[in-house]
Amino acid sequence: KYTNELLKKKNVVGVGIGRKIKGGEATGELCIRVYVEKKKVKSQLKTKDLVKKEVGGIKTDVIETGKIRFQPHSFFSIAH
């Protein structure tokens, strides 16, 4: 429901559902995971590009992924 809204934000590269991570440990709490190329401080982002702490009453967790590069598929065939 909120995926398209979140993907429009600058720096967001993906959205998913998972367990919230705090201090490197999973908390067990379900959340909306928002994957960003690089975490930035609030002052580096426009208001429209900030990820809220909650979306639709569900907590968010912003996770830095680094640059995502798509690799072309290598297709091959194995004959029997």
N, C-alpha and C positions, 0 to 999 in steps of 0.2 A: 504494500500500500504506500509506503514512504520511499521506496527505492528510487523512483524517478526524481523525486524532489531532492534527495540527498546526492544523487549522481550529477545534478546540475551545479553543485558547488565546486568551486575551483579547488584543485588538488585532490578531490575524491576520485579514487580509481576503482572502488568496489564496495558492495554492501552485502551483508549476510547476517545470519542469526547464529549466536554462539554464547558461550559462557563468558561473563565479564572477567577481565584479568586486572588485578590490582597488585602492584609491587612484584610483578612477575609470577604471581600465583593465581590460578583460577578460583573465583569466589563461589562458583556453583550457581550464581544468579544469571538467568537468561537475559540477553540484551541484544540490541541491534548493533552489530559490528560495522564500523565505518572505516574502510581502508583508505589511507592517504599515502601519497608518494613520500611526503616528508611532513612531520608534525611541525607546526608553526605556533608562535605565541599570538595571542589575540590581536596585538597591535600590528601584526603583519598581514592580517586578513580584513576584508571588508565585512561589514555586519552580515550581509546576505550569504557569505561563504563560511560563517561560523557554524559548527555542528553543535546543536543544543545538547544539554546534559540528558534530556529526555525528549522523545518524539512519540506523541500519541500515548503518553503515560508509561512508555517503556524506556528504560535507561539505555544510553548509548555508550559505546567503547570505541575510541579512536585508536587505530592501530597503524603504525608506520610500516610500509611495505618496501620502500625504495622504488626505483623506476621499474615498471613492468614492461618487459619486452616480449612481444609475440614472436615465436619462432616458426618458420615455415615447416609444414609436415614433410617428412621424407616417406614417400610411398614406395613400397616394394612388394613383390609378389613371390610367393614360394610355390613352385610347381611340385605336384606329387607324381 
